[in-house]
């Protein structure tokens, strides 16, 4: 994909579209704090949104992105779409911790992949405490095998290009909020449709091979 000639400037509640590698588009809203966004469960084959009225229930997930996503992705301002006032990144999220571990997927097939995964499998919930004008963080360990208890929480990780873009592609494919990194963090199996995502985070293949 050919990226933008100019980086899109950050503007509170600005709604923009981002082109996926299959040619589809998704709507995203900039939140007041730079880097924080809301991704909407609105995917289209054409970059046309004149009939769209956004509702809070349309939010697919929130996350924090790095600058490279706006620099290297194909984006356009959705000039006729009004952003939603009051959206904010949730203060609670899942931390996958530090360190690395080795994972193997699709063993014994032509698609077998072995790579290093960030985090050692000791996930925890990050809480933000506000007391007496001070802000602090605390973490609650997540017991193994309790994935279903935390389906509503997203990871606290910063999302980068094109890892973030490929996650959006998979959300479009599945028509739901899907985070392969969260699946990996909880030692859950991935379908073969996630092969490109695994290749991206493993860093073993040039991203241009995938259309990025």
Secondary structure, DSSP 8 states (H G I E B T S, - for coil): ----SS-----TT-EEEEE-TTS-EEEEEE-SSTTEEEEEEEEESSS--TT----GGGEEEEEEE-HHHHHHS-EEE-TT----TT----S-EEE--SSEEEEEESTTSTT-EEEEEES-S--EEEEEEEETTEEEEEEEE--TT-GGGGTT--B--EE-TTHHHHHHHHHHHHTS---HHHHHHTT----GGGHHHHHHHHT-S-GGGGT-
